[in-house]
Amino acid sequence: MHILMDVSAGTSNFPVAFTAVYAVGFIAAVVFGSIAWYNSKRPAGWEDKNRPDFVPEVKPEETPGIGKPK
């Protein structure tokens, strides 16, 4: 019984925060990449496919990055 308590009380060498940052970053990259892909021109064979409802439509600006923010 004392062995189990010693094992559970010890610190772990596994970097949980480091792994969590990579997991959250990967999920964010997939989400933003999916939004960008669905709002871009469709590759060959995907021209007639509709954008899913959960992906927001991003309208391009006439002059992006020029002038005052709207």
Residue frames as qw, qx, qy, qz and C-alpha x, y, z in Angstrom:
[[0.000, 0.885, 0.465, 0.000, 0.00, 0.00, 0.00],
 [0.311, -0.791, 0.095, 0.518, 2.84, 2.38, 0.81],
 [0.440, -0.074, 0.583, 0.679, 4.38, 1.75, -2.60],
 [0.192, 0.654, 0.624, 0.382, 1.23, 2.92, -4.38],
 [0.184, -0.937, -0.230, 0.186, 1.09, 6.05, -2.25],
 [0.440, -0.556, 0.321, 0.628, 4.74, 6.81, -2.99],
 [0.384, 0.209, 0.649, 0.622, 4.21, 6.39, -6.73],
 [0.064, 0.797, 0.541, 0.262, 1.14, 8.64, -6.80],
 [0.311, -0.893, -0.105, 0.308, 2.79, 11.31, -4.66],
 [0.555, -0.262, 0.369, 0.698, 5.88, 11.54, -6.87],
 [0.291, 0.700, -0.099, -0.645, 6.21, 14.08, -9.64],
 [0.820, 0.406, 0.394, 0.084, 5.81, 13.02, -13.21],
 [0.377, -0.383, 0.438, 0.721, 8.50, 13.51, -15.82],
 [0.332, 0.503, 0.686, 0.407, 5.88, 13.72, -18.58],
 [0.072, -0.165, -0.018, 0.983, 5.54, 17.35, -19.78],
 [0.203, 0.604, 0.763, -0.107, 1.75, 17.74, -19.70],
 [0.125, 0.820, 0.121, -0.545, 1.72, 21.49, -20.41],
 [0.074, -0.465, 0.631, 0.617, 4.12, 21.07, -23.34],
 [0.151, 0.192, 0.928, 0.282, 1.94, 18.35, -24.85],
 [0.170, 0.714, 0.605, -0.309, -1.25, 20.35, -24.26],
 [0.076, 0.710, -0.171, -0.679, 0.17, 23.35, -26.14],
 [0.019, -0.230, 0.802, 0.552, 0.95, 21.15, -29.14],
 [0.144, 0.409, 0.901, 0.026, -2.48, 19.50, -29.04],
 [0.158, 0.786, 0.377, -0.463, -4.33, 22.83, -28.88],
 [0.023, 0.613, -0.409, -0.675, -2.10, 24.24, -31.63],
 [0.115, -0.001, 0.904, 0.412, -2.79, 21.27, -33.88],
 [0.164, 0.611, 0.762, -0.134, -6.54, 21.58, -33.37],
 [0.100, 0.795, 0.088, -0.591, -6.38, 25.33, -34.11],
 [0.048, -0.419, 0.644, 0.638, -4.36, 24.70, -37.28],
 [0.147, 0.257, 0.923, 0.244, -6.89, 22.15, -38.50],
 [0.142, 0.745, 0.569, -0.317, -9.84, 24.48, -37.80],
 [0.078, 0.775, -0.127, -0.614, -8.28, 27.55, -39.45],
 [0.118, -0.268, 0.789, 0.540, -6.98, 25.47, -42.34],
 [0.211, 0.430, 0.874, 0.084, -10.43, 24.00, -42.94],
 [0.160, 0.823, 0.329, -0.433, -12.03, 27.45, -42.94],
 [0.005, 0.653, -0.426, -0.626, -9.42, 28.73, -45.41],
 [0.179, -0.052, 0.895, 0.405, -9.75, 25.68, -47.66],
 [0.221, 0.578, 0.784, -0.047, -13.55, 25.80, -47.79],
 [0.143, 0.877, 0.192, -0.417, -13.48, 29.52, -48.60],
 [0.145, -0.521, 0.565, 0.622, -10.86, 29.21, -51.35],
 [0.633, 0.370, -0.427, -0.530, -11.26, 28.04, -54.91],
 [0.902, -0.130, 0.362, -0.197, -12.10, 24.38, -55.02],
 [0.228, -0.435, 0.793, 0.360, -9.53, 21.90, -56.30],
 [0.447, 0.173, -0.669, -0.568, -10.27, 19.76, -59.34],
 [0.411, -0.208, -0.885, -0.069, -13.24, 17.50, -58.64],
 [0.205, -0.451, -0.660, 0.565, -14.58, 19.66, -55.79],
 [0.002, 0.117, 0.203, 0.972, -16.02, 22.56, -57.83],
 [0.462, -0.392, -0.487, -0.629, -19.65, 21.54, -57.37],
 [0.514, -0.345, -0.709, 0.337, -19.43, 20.77, -53.64],
 [0.257, -0.844, -0.170, -0.439, -21.14, 23.08, -51.15],
 [0.146, 0.435, -0.587, 0.667, -19.46, 24.62, -48.14],
 [0.409, -0.382, -0.803, 0.205, -20.59, 23.01, -44.85],
 [0.268, -0.839, -0.321, -0.349, -22.94, 25.09, -42.65],
 [0.662, -0.682, -0.115, 0.288, -20.50, 25.23, -39.73],
 [0.582, -0.034, 0.171, 0.794, -17.78, 26.96, -41.82],
 [0.088, 0.816, 0.233, -0.522, -18.25, 30.76, -41.88],
 [0.613, 0.627, 0.279, 0.391, -18.10, 32.51, -45.24],
 [0.398, -0.591, 0.069, 0.698, -15.19, 34.94, -45.43],
 [0.497, 0.825, 0.252, 0.096, -15.68, 37.68, -48.01],
 [0.647, 0.023, 0.058, 0.760, -12.49, 39.13, -49.50],
 [0.060, -0.823, -0.158, 0.542, -11.87, 42.85, -49.09],
 [0.577, 0.807, 0.085, 0.088, -11.32, 45.08, -52.11],
 [0.370, 0.712, -0.417, 0.427, -8.05, 46.49, -50.76],
 [0.832, -0.482, -0.253, 0.108, -6.86, 44.35, -47.85],
 [0.703, -0.308, -0.104, 0.632, -4.39, 46.02, -45.53],
 [0.259, 0.259, 0.153, 0.918, -4.77, 49.50, -47.08],
 [0.284, -0.572, -0.208, -0.741, -6.50, 52.37, -45.33],
 [0.331, -0.355, 0.530, -0.695, -8.22, 52.60, -41.97],
 [0.028, -0.110, -0.989, 0.094, -9.70, 49.52, -40.29],
 [0.422, -0.349, -0.432, -0.716, -13.44, 49.14, -40.65]]
